[in-house]
Amino acid sequence: MKRKLATGSASVVPQELLDRAKSSFEADRLRRTAKCTICGSESAPISSEDLCWVCRRLKISAWHDNDTQMSA
């Protein structure tokens, strides 16, 4: 036995919730316009110094290497 196809377009998610999700996504996309101060690529959203992920990781790694050399 085959199922009858639904003729109405009942939405599971309320339209208000969809609108808020779309607007928050657009706000996140617009917020990422800052450039990395070292290489000029897109900066990481959590970086307070306007560094991209690579430059931020290199900086943290350099700090770690410097701390291990100072203790020796």
VEXKOL-627043 format. One record per residue (C-alpha): residue number from 0; x, y, z. Coordinates in steps of 0.05 Angstrom, whole numbers, plus 5000, padded with zeros to 4 digits. Example, Ala and Ser with C-alpha at 12.3 -4.5 7.8 and 13.67 -1.06 7.14 Angstrom:
<atoms>
+-----+------+------+------+
! num !   c1 !   c2 !   c3 !
+-----+------+------+------+
!   0 ! 5246 ! 4910 ! 5156 !
!   1 ! 5273 ! 4979 ! 5143 !
+-----+------+------+------+
</atoms>
This chain:
<atoms>
+-----+------+------+------+
! num !   c1 !   c2 !   c3 !
+-----+------+------+------+
!   0 ! 5000 ! 5000 ! 5000 !
!   1 ! 5027 ! 5068 ! 4981 !
!   2 ! 5025 ! 5130 ! 5025 !
!   3 ! 4987 ! 5191 ! 5004 !
!   4 ! 5030 ! 5251 ! 4989 !
!   5 ! 5018 ! 5311 ! 5033 !
!   6 ! 4988 ! 5368 ! 4993 !
!   7 ! 4999 ! 5423 ! 5044 !
!   8 ! 5068 ! 5451 ! 5059 !
!   9 ! 5069 ! 5447 ! 5135 !
!  10 ! 5135 ! 5474 ! 5162 !
!  11 ! 5166 ! 5438 ! 5221 !
!  12 ! 5209 ! 5498 ! 5242 !
!  13 ! 5174 ! 5564 ! 5256 !
!  14 ! 5189 ! 5620 ! 5206 !
!  15 ! 5211 ! 5667 ! 5261 !
!  16 ! 5266 ! 5618 ! 5283 !
!  17 ! 5289 ! 5610 ! 5211 !
!  18 ! 5294 ! 5686 ! 5202 !
!  19 ! 5335 ! 5693 ! 5266 !
!  20 ! 5382 ! 5638 ! 5244 !
!  21 ! 5392 ! 5670 ! 5176 !
!  22 ! 5406 ! 5738 ! 5206 !
!  23 ! 5456 ! 5711 ! 5256 !
!  24 ! 5493 ! 5674 ! 5200 !
!  25 ! 5496 ! 5738 ! 5159 !
!  26 ! 5522 ! 5777 ! 5219 !
!  27 ! 5578 ! 5725 ! 5229 !
!  28 ! 5598 ! 5729 ! 5157 !
!  29 ! 5601 ! 5805 ! 5158 !
!  30 ! 5641 ! 5807 ! 5222 !
!  31 ! 5701 ! 5770 ! 5192 !
!  32 ! 5727 ! 5828 ! 5151 !
!  33 ! 5790 ! 5840 ! 5193 !
!  34 ! 5857 ! 5821 ! 5161 !
!  35 ! 5916 ! 5789 ! 5195 !
!  36 ! 5969 ! 5840 ! 5214 !
!  37 ! 6025 ! 5792 ! 5194 !
!  38 ! 6005 ! 5757 ! 5129 !
!  39 ! 5942 ! 5795 ! 5108 !
!  40 ! 5895 ! 5735 ! 5106 !
!  41 ! 5827 ! 5732 ! 5142 !
!  42 ! 5837 ! 5738 ! 5217 !
!  43 ! 5812 ! 5687 ! 5267 !
!  44 ! 5746 ! 5707 ! 5301 !
!  45 ! 5774 ! 5695 ! 5371 !
!  46 ! 5839 ! 5733 ! 5360 !
!  47 ! 5843 ! 5798 ! 5397 !
!  48 ! 5908 ! 5818 ! 5360 !
!  49 ! 5879 ! 5809 ! 5290 !
!  50 ! 5920 ! 5747 ! 5273 !
!  51 ! 5899 ! 5690 ! 5228 !
!  52 ! 5898 ! 5618 ! 5254 !
!  53 ! 5967 ! 5602 ! 5226 !
!  54 ! 6002 ! 5665 ! 5253 !
!  55 ! 5966 ! 5657 ! 5320 !
!  56 ! 5990 ! 5585 ! 5326 !
!  57 ! 6061 ! 5604 ! 5307 !
!  58 ! 6061 ! 5657 ! 5361 !
!  59 ! 6037 ! 5608 ! 5414 !
!  60 ! 6088 ! 5557 ! 5391 !
!  61 ! 6144 ! 5609 ! 5395 !
!  62 ! 6123 ! 5627 ! 5466 !
!  63 ! 6125 ! 5554 ! 5485 !
!  64 ! 6194 ! 5544 ! 5455 !
!  65 ! 6219 ! 5607 ! 5489 !
!  66 ! 6193 ! 5584 ! 5557 !
!  67 ! 6227 ! 5516 ! 5551 !
!  68 ! 6294 ! 5547 ! 5531 !
!  69 ! 6292 ! 5596 ! 5590 !
!  70 ! 6284 ! 5540 ! 5641 !
!  71 ! 6344 ! 5500 ! 5615 !
+-----+------+------+------+
</atoms>
